[in-house]
Every structure is written in structure tokens, then in C-alpha cells.
């Protein structure tokens, strides 16, 4: 699998980076880290570009590059990076420009997987989407510390499944997989089951009926999802509730929960104006939320 962790600086994103790194390590996944900074003024671009090309020779740390170097050190602390006999990090190449539109530092993971630390300049949404399109990532991971408007746009416009890391903790997590029998929830069940099985985490299947007279439909959906999880070898329980979906998810989610849900069926305009259901869930809970697209 291929994971992408988006960071806004090492100190700002340290816990998000550690959380994502642990998941990537469990999967032995190929991992890219992306830092997007504002586009530099045209007048200083050639000088800065030359300096970055000479980084390994001059040992100069510029803004942006410094973030990548700090992130590499954190990944080393988490035991993700392959090291040589003297403890040195095994690189495929040092920092290079113009690697699929970004500066890139390429090292190897503990099991030989690719670990790419990448720097782009420009609009965050545009650059993250370029990264997703260029390398066909399975999952984008980012923190919940961004401003609400940016977080809403990330959830709405990034064309990939995403994990919003809110209140990350170094604990054994449980998964709360939300199902409503829609194609979107089927994909959420599949992705959530894969993660839960890899992390050996217990699962609760939550199915919510808006009205009491639809409770039997919610139960049928939960039983169908339960049969799928049983075939996948995932230990789980079922919870069927009546009420507002966001309220019920928030009532079930604890700090050691990963909420798993599909994408909203609202129109893009309504999502932008009023916020999507996944965005409302992110705001309502105090734990990570996996949104499967």
C-alpha cells in the first residue's frame, strides 16, 4: 500500500507524523511525506533552487528543507528507516529538485520500502492532489489542527481516502465502522476491515436509523456488514441505534476509537456551504476519523 502524510511543520505535525508512521509501519507500506510551503518570489527562486541542489554538500538547512530533515529524524526515532552498519540512514538519493514536480529526499524503510520526503510550493489543496495523482496513494493522512475552512476543503476536494488524525495517542485503538448499506459504506467496511485486521484491533459496527420505523433496515444493513467482517476474520460487535447519525457516532467514539465512514452523498455545493457529514463527525469527536472514498 502507499500512504501519504501531509505535514505543516515538524513541531506542529509531530504527533500526526508519529501516528501515521506507526500505521505505515504496521502495513510495511510505501510512505511519502509532503510539506507544502508558499510559493517563493520569482526573484529569489534560482538562488534558492541552487542552494537546495547543493544541500548535501553545503549542509545548509533552508525553510522547507529543514522540515524534511526534521521529519526524517522523527521517522528514524519511530524505527521506520533502514540504517547501515554505523547507524547511518540508507538513502536512494539525497535532496533533488524536479522529481515529479517536487524536491525529494528518498530513503529506504526498515523492510526496503520506499520512504519519500517531498517539498512542494503553492496552494495546499492543489499540491496535495498533484501528489495523490502522481503516485496513486491509497490513503492520505493529515492532522485536524488546520483551520476549519482548509480542513473542510481537504475532506471535500482531495480525491483519495483520508485519515484525519485528531487527538492522536499511543494506545491500542478500536475501530468504529459506520454502515448504512450504501456503496460508500461498503467501501468503508472493506478499508476499515483491512486496517483493523492489520493492527489486530477490535471493531464495532454502528448502524443508525433516523426514525424508529426504519430500525429494522439498519439492523439488516448491520447484519450484512457483520457477515462480511466474519468472512474477513475480523472480531467485531454490532450496535444499532435510532437518532441523528452524527450524535450517535459521537456517543460511541472514545479517545481510543478510530471512526471509519464513507463519503457524504450531499452535492459538492451543499458540502462547501454547510459542511459534509464527515466534517461534522470530525468536529464532534475527539479521536481520528478515517473517511473512505
Protein Blocks (a to p, Z undefined) as FASTA:
>chain_A
ZZddddebjklmmmmmmmmmmmmmmnopacddddddddddfklmmmmmmmmmmmmmnopa
cehjlmmmmmmmmmmmnopaccdfkopacdfbdcdehiehiacdddddfkopacddddde
djfklmmmmmmmmnopabdcddfkbcfklmmmmmmmmgcdddddehiacdddddddddeh
iaklmmmmmmmmmmmmmnopacddddddfbfklmmmmmmmmmmmmmmmmmnopacddddd
eddfklmmmmmpcfkbccdddddfbdfklmmmnopfklmmmmmpccdcdddZZ
